[in-house]
Amino acid sequence: MEIVDYLAKRVKIVSIENKIWIGRVSDYTTSADNDDEGEYICITPESGKLQGQPVVFYPNEIKKIELI
């Protein structure tokens, strides 16, 4: 799946730092809309210090992503 396919879905992300994030993908931005800096998704974590706050992930920061 492409990262855009996770938009509006509940996901579990394992970052390249091996941190686990669970939440809903609330936004997707294309590379063109990001001044060619690359596409990214934004999730809203369900728990932890950043609960309820948007967190951005570029594809190269995601070790694993799965639907839950």
C-alpha positions as CSV (number, residue, x, y, z in Angstrom):
1,M,0.0,0.0,0.0
2,E,1.0,3.6,-0.6
3,I,0.9,5.9,2.4
4,V,-2.1,7.8,0.9
5,D,-4.1,4.5,1.2
6,Y,-4.0,4.8,5.0
7,L,-5.9,8.2,5.0
8,A,-8.8,8.1,7.5
9,K,-7.8,4.6,8.7
10,R,-6.7,3.5,12.2
11,V,-3.1,2.4,12.0
12,K,-0.2,1.2,14.1
13,I,3.1,2.7,13.0
14,V,6.6,1.5,14.1
15,S,9.0,4.3,13.5
16,I,12.6,3.9,12.6
17,E,13.4,4.7,16.2
18,N,11.3,1.7,17.2
19,K,8.6,3.8,18.8
20,I,5.0,2.6,18.4
21,W,2.3,5.0,17.5
22,I,-1.4,4.0,17.3
23,G,-4.0,6.4,15.9
24,R,-6.1,7.6,12.9
25,V,-4.4,9.0,9.8
26,S,-6.0,12.5,9.7
27,D,-4.1,14.0,6.8
28,Y,-2.0,13.2,3.7
29,T,0.1,15.7,1.9
30,T,1.7,15.1,-1.5
31,S,5.2,16.0,-2.4
32,A,3.9,18.7,-4.8
33,D,2.0,20.3,-1.9
34,N,5.1,20.2,0.3
35,D,7.4,22.1,-2.0
36,D,8.8,18.8,-3.2
37,E,10.1,17.9,0.3
38,G,8.2,14.6,0.1
39,E,4.8,13.3,0.8
40,Y,3.7,12.6,4.4
41,I,0.9,11.4,6.6
42,C,-0.3,12.9,9.8
43,I,-1.7,10.7,12.6
44,T,-3.4,11.7,15.9
45,P,-2.1,9.3,18.6
46,E,-4.6,7.7,20.9
47,S,-2.2,7.7,23.9
48,G,1.1,8.9,25.2
49,K,2.6,12.4,25.7
50,L,1.4,13.5,22.2
51,Q,-2.2,12.1,22.6
52,G,-4.6,14.1,20.5
53,Q,-1.9,16.1,18.8
54,P,-0.9,15.8,15.1
55,V,2.3,13.8,14.4
56,V,3.8,13.8,10.9
57,F,5.5,10.8,9.3
58,Y,7.5,10.8,6.1
59,P,7.7,7.4,4.4
60,N,11.4,7.1,5.3
61,E,10.6,7.5,9.0
62,I,8.2,4.5,9.0
63,K,9.7,1.1,9.6
64,K,6.3,-0.7,9.5
65,I,2.7,0.4,9.2
66,E,-0.4,-1.7,9.5
67,L,-4.2,-1.3,9.6
68,I,-5.8,-2.1,13.0
